[in-house]
Amino acid sequence: PPVEALASARDPDLLVTASRGWTFRTDGEAGTDHGAPLREAMRITLFLAGPNIRRGLLETPHRIIDLMPTMLQMVDVACPAESLDGRPIEGIYDANNQ
């Protein structure tokens, strides 16, 4: 809702992507550029280490916009939930051992 007024100016009429194994890059490098609408370009891995971080692997997918509210929650910085699109990722650290 906060950016609905921009939709008509920002939404593409046509989206072109390269087939698997092809690229539009001109620098000779393999791979995609940041922001490509391909599955491989939209997936990231997050590694965390430190005090109270639980050991193990969380295989449930989350959105990249969930990282900021997660970090704010981990360092105990209050932020109104309605001010962020993301939600904290639960179960990756132990807040009781601070």
C-alpha positions, 0 to 999 in steps of 0.5 A: 500500500505505501507504494501503490501510487508508483505501480503504474510508473514502475511495473514493467510491460515486458520482462526478458530473461535469458534461458538457463545457461545463457546470459546477457552479460557483456563482460565475459563473466558467467552468471547473472547480475544482481536483481535478475528474476531467476531462481538462482539470483534470488536465493541467498545463504545466511551464515550466523555465528556468535553468542546465543546463536543456535547450532544447526541448520534452518532449512525453512525459506525466509525472505531477505526483508526478514533479516533486518527485523531479525537483527534488530530483535537480536540486539534488542532494538525496538521497532514497530512491526508495522514500520517494516515489511519483514518479520523476525526469523524465529528459532535461530538464537536463544534470547534467554541466555543474554 
